[in-house]
Amino acid sequence: MSSDFFSPNELVSTLRSESRSLGLPEGSIEPIIERVLKAVLTWLENREIITRSDLERVVSSELKKYSPDLALVYENREKVI
């Protein structure tokens, strides 16, 4: 897998930060972050090359399963909303 922009630690940090901005309790967000990270890492296993869009789409899709609000914030994190 070739990616100069993916960092598991950065993803976890981003999701924690965004969950705090939503006021989600830390105890409830940690299992979600673990599931999302596991799914992303599994998805990455068989990929030679990925794009940032691919990665963001997978993260968002996984987040929607557990927290649609967090998924929305993640999808729009670099936009003014």
C-alpha positions, 0 to 999 in steps of 0.5 A: 500500500502506498500512501503518503497522507494516511496516518492511523494516529492522525485519523484517531486524533481527528476523530477524537477532536471532532467527537469532542466538538459534537459533545460526544462522551469519550467513553462512547466514542473510543469503541467507534474509533477502534471499529472505524480504524480497524475497518480502514486498516483492513480495507487498506491491506489489499490496496497498492495505491489509494487516493485521499478521496478513497480513504475519506469515503471509506472512513465516512462510510464506516462512521455513518454506521455508528454516528451519522453526526460524526460522519457529517462533521468528518465529511465537512471538516475542511469546509465552513459550515 
